[in-house]
Every structure is written in structure tokens, then in C-alpha cells.
């Protein structure tokens, strides 16, 4: 995707793993899920790279895993996540 669309266009629509973790903290989200990583085969960016970047950003910012309050995570293709709204 990055090879096809300019960064300026994506800035308003897409967040890097590092930026996503900062956004998660800034809005004090109870839970966040990263999505559409590894979507485009043949990308210049290795499919596992965003996951590694997200894990590193979560560790650096001391953000817990998705199943904990204030947590951030990812789900696999076809997997579901249950989130309490109460």
C-alpha cells in the first residue's frame, strides 16, 4: 500500500504502530485493536514488521495487552474480540 499511495494522503487516514499507541494513550482508550496489518502481499514493508513495531511501542509506553483495561492488541484474520461496553 505504501508503495502505491503517498504518505501525505495516508496521514489523515492511517496511523503507524507508534502513533497508534500514542493516540490510544492520548484519548485514554479502554481498549484498542490494530487492524489491517499484513493485508497487502508484496508490500515493501514486511508483513510482521508492524506487529513488532506495535509490541515495541506498547512496551516503551507501558501499555498492557488487549484483555486488560487500557490495553492494546491485535487479532488475526477471522478472529473476533469481545469488548465490554459497560
BAZA-298817 format. One record per residue: residue number from 1; x, y negated, z negated of N, C-alpha, C in turn. Coordinates in steps of 0.05 Angstrom, whole numbers, plus 5000, padded with zeros to 4 digits. Layout:
residues N
+-----+--------+---------+------+---------+----------+-------+--------+---------+------+
! seq ! n.east ! n.north ! n.up ! ca.east ! ca.north ! ca.up ! c.east ! c.north ! c.up !
+-----+--------+---------+------+---------+----------+-------+--------+---------+------+
! NUM !      X !       Y !    Z !       X !        Y !     Z !      X !       Y !    Z !
...
+-----+--------+---------+------+---------+----------+-------+--------+---------+------+
//
This chain:
residues 86
+-----+--------+---------+------+---------+----------+-------+--------+---------+------+
! seq ! n.east ! n.north ! n.up ! ca.east ! ca.north ! ca.up ! c.east ! c.north ! c.up !
+-----+--------+---------+------+---------+----------+-------+--------+---------+------+
!   1 !   5017 !    5024 ! 5000 !    5000 !     5000 !  5000 !   5017 !    4975 ! 5000 !
!   2 !   5038 !    4975 ! 4983 !    5055 !     4951 !  4982 !   5068 !    4945 ! 5008 !
!   3 !   5073 !    4966 ! 5024 !    5086 !     4962 !  5050 !   5066 !    4949 ! 5069 !
!   4 !   5040 !    4951 ! 5065 !    5020 !     4941 !  5083 !   5009 !    4914 ! 5076 !
!   5 !   5009 !    4907 ! 5050 !    4995 !     4883 !  5041 !   5015 !    4866 ! 5025 !
!   6 !   5014 !    4840 ! 5030 !    5033 !     4822 !  5016 !   5028 !    4821 ! 4986 !
!   7 !   5048 !    4815 ! 4971 !    5046 !     4812 !  4942 !   5027 !    4789 ! 4935 !
!   8 !   5027 !    4767 ! 4950 !    5010 !     4745 !  4944 !   4981 !    4753 ! 4945 !
!   9 !   4973 !    4769 ! 4963 !    4946 !     4778 !  4966 !   4938 !    4796 ! 4942 !
!  10 !   4956 !    4813 ! 4934 !    4950 !     4832 !  4912 !   4951 !    4820 ! 4885 !
!  11 !   4964 !    4797 ! 4881 !    4967 !     4786 !  4855 !   4941 !    4781 ! 4840 !
!  12 !   4920 !    4773 ! 4855 !    4895 !     4768 !  4842 !   4878 !    4793 ! 4839 !
!  13 !   4887 !    4815 ! 4850 !    4871 !     4839 !  4850 !   4884 !    4863 ! 4836 !
!  14 !   4910 !    4861 ! 4831 !    4925 !     4884 !  4823 !   4944 !    4875 ! 4801 !
!  15 !   4950 !    4893 ! 4782 !    4969 !     4887 !  4761 !   4990 !    4909 ! 4761 !
!  16 !   5015 !    4902 ! 4757 !    5036 !     4922 !  4754 !   5032 !    4935 ! 4727 !
!  17 !   5044 !    4958 ! 4722 !    5042 !     4971 !  4696 !   5049 !    4952 ! 4673 !
!  18 !   5071 !    4937 ! 4676 !    5080 !     4918 !  4655 !   5059 !    4897 ! 4650 !
!  19 !   5048 !    4885 ! 4672 !    5028 !     4864 !  4670 !   5002 !    4876 ! 4658 !
!  20 !   4995 !    4900 ! 4666 !    4971 !     4912 !  4656 !   4972 !    4916 ! 4625 !
!  21 !   4995 !    4923 ! 4615 !    4998 !     4926 !  4586 !   4996 !    4899 ! 4572 !
!  22 !   5008 !    4879 ! 4584 !    5006 !     4852 !  4572 !   4977 !    4842 ! 4573 !
!  23 !   4962 !    4847 ! 4595 !    4934 !     4840 !  4597 !   4918 !    4854 ! 4575 !
!  24 !   4923 !    4880 ! 4572 !    4910 !     4896 !  4552 !   4913 !    4884 ! 4524 !
!  25 !   4937 !    4875 ! 4518 !    4942 !     4863 !  4492 !   4929 !    4835 ! 4490 !
!  26 !   4932 !    4819 ! 4511 !    4921 !     4792 !  4511 !   4891 !    4791 ! 4506 !
!  27 !   4877 !    4810 ! 4518 !    4847 !     4810 !  4515 !   4838 !    4827 ! 4491 !
!  28 !   4858 !    4839 ! 4477 !    4853 !     4856 !  4454 !   4833 !    4878 ! 4461 !
!  29 !   4839 !    4892 ! 4483 !    4822 !     4913 !  4492 !   4822 !    4937 ! 4472 !
!  30 !   4799 !    4949 ! 4468 !    4798 !     4973 !  4451 !   4809 !    4996 ! 4466 !
!  31 !   4805 !    4998 ! 4492 !    4816 !     5019 !  4508 !   4821 !    5008 ! 4537 !
!  32 !   4841 !    5018 ! 4550 !    4846 !     5011 !  4578 !   4856 !    5037 ! 4592 !
!  33 !   4849 !    5038 ! 4618 !    4857 !     5060 !  4635 !   4870 !    5049 ! 4660 !
!  34 !   4894 !    5060 ! 4666 !    4907 !     5053 !  4691 !   4894 !    5070 ! 4713 !
!  35 !   4891 !    5058 ! 4736 !    4878 !     5073 !  4757 !   4891 !    5069 ! 4784 !
!  36 !   4886 !    5086 ! 4802 !    4894 !     5087 !  4830 !   4924 !    5088 ! 4834 !
!  37 !   4939 !    5098 ! 4813 !    4967 !     5104 !  4818 !   4968 !    5130 ! 4834 !
!  38 !   4989 !    5134 ! 4849 !    4993 !     5158 !  4866 !   4970 !    5161 ! 4886 !
!  39 !   4958 !    5139 ! 4894 !    4936 !     5141 !  4913 !   4946 !    5143 ! 4942 !
!  40 !   4967 !    5129 ! 4948 !    4975 !     5128 !  4976 !   5001 !    5144 ! 4981 !
!  41 !   4998 !    5167 ! 4994 !    5021 !     5183 !  5001 !   5038 !    5169 ! 5021 !
!  42 !   5064 !    5172 ! 5019 !    5082 !     5159 !  5038 !   5089 !    5131 ! 5031 !
!  43 !   5081 !    5122 ! 5008 !    5088 !     5095 !  4999 !   5118 !    5093 ! 4994 !
!  44 !   5129 !    5069 ! 4996 !    5157 !     5065 !  4989 !   5162 !    5069 ! 4959 !
!  45 !   5141 !    5066 ! 4943 !    5144 !     5069 !  4914 !   5136 !    5098 ! 4907 !
!  46 !   5154 !    5111 ! 4894 !    5149 !     5139 !  4885 !   5123 !    5141 ! 4869 !
!  47 !   5107 !    5161 ! 4873 !    5081 !     5163 !  4860 !   5083 !    5164 ! 4830 !
!  48 !   5105 !    5175 ! 4819 !    5107 !     5177 !  4790 !   5119 !    5152 ! 4777 !
!  49 !   5129 !    5134 ! 4793 !    5142 !     5110 !  4783 !   5123 !    5093 ! 4766 !
!  50 !   5098 !    5087 ! 4776 !    5081 !     5071 !  4759 !   5074 !    5084 ! 4732 !
!  51 !   5072 !    5110 ! 4731 !    5067 !     5123 !  4706 !   5090 !    5119 ! 4687 !
!  52 !   5114 !    5123 ! 4696 !    5138 !     5119 !  4680 !   5140 !    5090 ! 4670 !
!  53 !   5133 !    5071 ! 4688 !    5134 !     5043 !  4680 !   5112 !    5037 ! 4659 !
!  54 !   5089 !    5049 ! 4661 !    5068 !     5045 !  4642 !   5076 !    5056 ! 4614 !
!  55 !   5087 !    5080 ! 4614 !    5096 !     5092 !  4589 !   5117 !    5074 ! 4576 !
!  56 !   5136 !    5064 ! 4591 !    5157 !     5047 !  4581 !   5146 !    5021 ! 4570 !
!  57 !   5127 !    5009 ! 4584 !    5114 !     4984 !  4575 !   5098 !    4988 ! 4550 !
!  58 !   5084 !    5011 ! 4548 !    5069 !     5017 !  4524 !   5087 !    5020 ! 4500 !
!  59 !   5110 !    5034 ! 4504 !    5129 !     5037 !  4482 !   5140 !    5010 ! 4473 !
!  60 !   5148 !    4994 ! 4493 !    5160 !     4968 !  4487 !   5141 !    4950 ! 4472 !
!  61 !   5115 !    4951 ! 4479 !    5095 !     4934 !  4467 !   5080 !    4947 ! 4444 !
!  62 !   5089 !    4972 ! 4437 !    5077 !     4987 !  4415 !   5047 !    4991 ! 4418 !
!  63 !   5039 !    4998 ! 4442 !    5011 !     5004 !  4449 !   5006 !    5034 ! 4446 !
!  64 !   4986 !    5042 ! 4431 !    4981 !     5071 !  4427 !   4969 !    5084 ! 4452 !
!  65 !   4967 !    5111 ! 4451 !    4954 !     5126 !  4472 !   4924 !    5120 ! 4473 !
!  66 !   4912 !    5127 ! 4496 !    4884 !     5120 !  4501 !   4865 !    5129 ! 4480 !
!  67 !   4869 !    5153 ! 4468 !    4850 !     5164 !  4449 !   4850 !    5149 ! 4422 !
!  68 !   4868 !    5131 ! 4418 !    4869 !     5115 !  4393 !   4857 !    5087 ! 4399 !
!  69 !   4846 !    5075 ! 4378 !    4836 !     5048 !  4381 !   4858 !    5029 ! 4390 !
!  70 !   4853 !    5013 ! 4410 !    4874 !     4995 !  4421 !   4892 !    5009 ! 4440 !
!  71 !   4885 !    5033 ! 4449 !    4902 !     5050 !  4465 !   4899 !    5045 ! 4495 !
!  72 !   4919 !    5053 ! 4510 !    4920 !     5051 !  4539 !   4929 !    5078 ! 4550 !
!  73 !   4917 !    5087 ! 4571 !    4925 !     5112 !  4582 !   4919 !    5114 ! 4612 !
!  74 !   4922 !    5138 ! 4622 !    4916 !     5145 !  4650 !   4901 !    5171 ! 4650 !
!  75 !   4886 !    5176 ! 4671 !    4873 !     5201 !  4675 !   4880 !    5212 ! 4702 !
!  76 !   4879 !    5237 ! 4705 !    4886 !     5250 !  4730 !   4862 !    5248 ! 4749 !
!  77 !   4867 !    5253 ! 4775 !    4846 !     5253 !  4795 !   4825 !    5274 ! 4787 !
!  78 !   4800 !    5266 ! 4786 !    4778 !     5283 !  4778 !   4773 !    5286 ! 4749 !
!  79 !   4792 !    5276 ! 4733 !    4788 !     5277 !  4703 !   4770 !    5255 ! 4694 !
!  80 !   4756 !    5259 ! 4672 !    4738 !     5238 !  4661 !   4749 !    5230 ! 4634 !
!  81 !   4740 !    5206 ! 4626 !    4747 !     5196 !  4599 !   4722 !    5187 ! 4586 !
!  82 !   4719 !    5193 ! 4561 !    4696 !     5185 !  4545 !   4704 !    5162 ! 4527 !
!  83 !   4689 !    5140 ! 4529 !    4696 !     5116 !  4513 !   4671 !    5108 ! 4497 !
!  84 !   4675 !    5106 ! 4471 !    4654 !     5097 !  4453 !   4649 !    5067 ! 4457 !
!  85 !   4625 !    5059 ! 4461 !    4618 !     5031 !  4464 !   4607 !    5018 ! 4439 !
!  86 !   4605 !    5034 ! 4418 !    4595 !     5023 !  4392 !   4617 !    5009 ! 4377 !
+-----+--------+---------+------+---------+----------+-------+--------+---------+------+
//
